[in-house]
């Protein structure tokens, strides 16, 4: 397969956090949006962060990936989420990024 066949502009996709703990706490799933594929600079930063303990860097990357339905960042420099929710958001974003990589690239 030619790379030109899978190269495309990123698309905004909805992510839902709907586990038992979230439903119990908020009475409904929590949703946010992210891109179906990450720009190379974001992907590289994520890869480098996986080998370090740079929490501030991780949060900066997450801020660029956690979006509303208009593709605007939800988390500003002075706002954050409750820690249990933030951990689930980070997990979902990371999961989506890895999933997208393996969907678009076959080894």
VOGU-3710 file (C-alpha; in Angstrom, 3 decimals, decimal comma):
1> xxxxxxxxxx> 0,000/0,000/0,000  1,241/3,473/-0,814  1,495/6,002/1,997  -0,466/8,444/-0,127  -3,483/6,161/0,294  -3,561/6,637/4,063  -2,305/10,209/4,355  -5,144/12,531/5,303  -5,956/15,598/7,309  -6,799/14,844/10,946
11> xxxxxxxxxx> -10,492/14,443/11,745  -12,118/15,363/15,016  -13,509/12,312/16,802  -15,606/11,990/19,938  -14,231/10,110/22,927  -16,510/8,919/25,709  -15,598/7,915/29,245  -18,446/5,756/30,429  -17,132/3,386/33,042  -19,059/2,575/36,216
21> xxxxxxxxxx> -17,148/5,074/38,359  -17,866/7,972/35,965  -21,550/7,098/35,611  -21,906/6,838/39,385  -20,223/10,226/39,933  -21,675/12,237/37,023  -24,842/10,266/36,110  -23,803/10,202/32,439  -20,741/9,571/30,276  -18,163/12,336/29,941
31> xxxxxxxxxx> -17,304/13,232/26,359  -14,570/15,210/24,691  -12,962/15,323/21,288  -9,511/14,687/19,900  -7,909/14,141/16,519  -7,950/10,719/14,872  -4,255/11,187/14,096  -1,660/13,348/15,764  0,693/15,877/14,201  4,266/14,603/14,131
41> xxxxxxxxxx> 5,448/17,102/16,764  2,752/15,955/19,206  3,456/12,298/18,479  7,192/12,830/19,039  6,566/14,685/22,305  4,326/11,832/23,495  6,965/9,249/22,604  9,662/11,186/24,456  7,412/11,623/27,485  6,867/7,884/27,743
51> xxxxxxxxxx> 10,566/7,550/28,539  10,658/10,313/31,145  8,767/11,482/34,191  7,987/14,962/32,831  4,474/15,429/34,236  4,324/19,092/33,179  5,223/18,079/29,625  2,561/15,378/29,672  -0,077/17,862/30,780  0,961/20,274/28,021
61> xxxxxxxxxx> 0,507/17,541/25,421  -2,846/16,519/26,911  -4,018/20,143/26,740  -3,422/20,138/22,984  -5,341/16,892/22,512  -8,406/17,325/24,757  -10,798/19,409/22,700  -14,420/20,482/22,561  -16,707/19,890/19,569  -15,282/23,016/17,888
71> xxxxxxxxxx> -11,692/21,699/18,196  -10,848/24,238/20,894  -8,796/23,112/23,918  -10,907/22,347/26,979  -8,061/22,650/29,465  -6,539/26,090/29,717  -3,349/26,862/31,634  -5,353/27,803/34,730  -7,914/24,983/34,637  -7,749/21,273/35,220
81> xxxxxxxxxx> -9,984/18,284/35,813  -10,515/16,257/38,972  -7,568/13,883/39,236  -9,536/10,625/38,647  -11,111/12,150/35,514  -7,788/13,557/34,303  -6,185/10,114/34,608  -8,989/8,571/32,548  -8,719/11,348/29,936  -4,954/10,811/29,646
91> xxxxxxxxxx> -5,543/7,086/29,274  -8,186/7,571/26,568  -6,063/10,062/24,606  -3,018/7,793/24,783  -5,107/4,763/23,839  -6,599/6,627/20,867  -3,185/7,824/19,680  -1,703/4,339/19,802  -4,824/2,831/18,224  -4,679/5,354/15,378
101> xxxxxxx> -1,028/4,588/14,754  -1,692/0,871/14,385  -4,868/1,325/12,349  -3,050/3,421/9,758  0,233/1,533/9,705  0,479/-2,214/9,258  3,783/-3,850/10,201
//
